[in-house]
Amino acid sequence: MFRLSPQLKAKGEKAEADFRAWLNRSGVAFLYVEQSPVTVPNAFRGRIKRPDYLVGIPHAGSLAFDVKAKTLYEGFFLFELGEVQKLARFAKLFNLTVYFACMDTESDDRHWWVPLTDLIHRKPERRGKRLVLVYPQAEAHPVFHNRSFLDAVFDMNVAALDR
């Protein structure tokens, strides 16, 4: 089983706490998804990955977010292939739209949203011993913390129309 170093674990916990604080400031309904193994049916253990947050969109439904403390590598975010595949299974089972919320480790004023659907069709690349999916920061949606969650959703939808 893969174990994170204490430093990486602390970065991830800070990223989740920062995202939660932003959601609280935004005043939206959200749930933190408890990650212990007993919260997954036996048949799906090791086959799905749960997102960290479910966020309610008034009169529309919910979006799911998996929060990551991400470092850019030459302008690209890297996502582990197996993790993306497991999250995609979760999204399909629960019919949810899922985003990675990549918390900017260099700045506290923004983070980046990467749609899971944009990742699952990319060709994996080998980086060291791992297969990863590479996503350009230029294609990720910037989310500024001085804007609310609902403003960010609106901005993202307007940007998608402009593509």
N, C-alpha and C positions, 0 to 999 in steps of 0.2 A: 504494500500500500504506500502511495506517495505521501510524504509528510513535508509540510512547508517549514522553512526555517522560522525561528521566532521573529526575525526582522520582517520577512515577507508577510507573516501572519499579522503582525502589528500594522503594516501598511494596508492590508486588506480590511482589517477592522476599522481603521481610521477612515478609509474610503466609504465603507458602509455607514459609519456614523455621520460623515459629512453629507452623504446622500439623504439619510434620514432627517437630518437637521434642515436641509433644503426643502424636503417634502413637508415637514412641519411648518416651516415659514410660509410655504405656499398654501397651506390650509386645505389640502386635498385629503381624501380618504385613502388610506393605504394599509396594507398588511405586510408585516415581515414574515417570511416563510421560514419556519423552523426547520433546521437542516439535519436533525438527528436521523439515523437509519430507521428507527421505528415508525417514522411518519410516511414511509413508502411501503406499499404492498410487497410481499415477498417476491411475486412474479416480476416486479420492476426494479428490484434492488440491483444496483450496478448498471442498469440499462437506461435510467433517466437521470437528469440533473434538474433540480428545482431552481428557479430563479430566486433572488433574494427578496424581491418586493413585488407585490401586486398593487397597482395604483388605479383607483377608480376615476373614470372620466364621466362627469355628469351627463346623463341622458345618452351615453354612447356605449359604455362597457368598461373594460379594464385593459391595461397594458401591463406586461411583466418586464422586470428589469433584473439583470444579473450584474451586480456592481463589481468592478475590477479596478484595482490600483494599477494603472498601466504606464509603462515607460515606452516612449517612442524609440524605434530603432530605424534611424535614417528616414524618418517621416512615415513610418508604418507601425501599426499595431499588430501584434502577433497573438493568435488565438489557438489553443491546443485543439487539434482535430477531434479527438475523442470527446472532449468537453462540449464542443459545438454540436456533435452528433447526438449526444445524450440530451442536451437542451432542446434540440429540434424534435426529438421524440416526445418530450414533455409538451412542447408547444402544440404538436399534432394531437396528442391525447386529450388535451384540455382546450383545444381550439383557441389559443391565445397568441397574440402578437407579442414577440419578445425582442427586447433590445439589450445590448450590453451598454451599461453606463460606465464609460472609461474615465475614471477620475484622474485629472491632470496632476501628476505628482510634482510638477514644477510650478503650479499656480493654484491658488485657492479660489479664483474667481470664475472658473468654468470647468466643465467636463464635456465629454463627447459621447453622442449616442451612435451606436452601430447596430443597424437592423440585423437580426439573426438571419432573415431571408436573404440578405446580401452576402452573407458568409457561406451559407450551405452549398452554393453552386461554384465556389472558387476551387481551383485546383490546389491540393495540398503541396507544401514544400517541406523539404527536410531541413531543419535547423538543429544542428548537433544530433542528439539521439531522438528528437521528437519530430512528429509531423505536425505542422502548423498551417493555419490559414492566415494569409497576409492581407491586411486591409489598409489602404492609404488614408492617412489622417485627412487629406484633402477631400475625401468622400464622406467622412464622418460628419455628423451634424453637431456643430458647437452649441452648447447650452451654457448660458451665462447665469451665474447665481444671483445676480441682481434682478433677474426676471423670474416670474413664478413658473411652476410646473405647467400649468395650463397655457401660459404664454409660450413656453417652449414647445408644447405639442402643436399649437397653432403655427408657430414659426416653422416647425419641421414640415408641416403639411403644405404650407405656402411654398417652401423651398422645393418640395417634391413636385409641385405643379410647374415650377420654373424649369425643371430638368427636361 
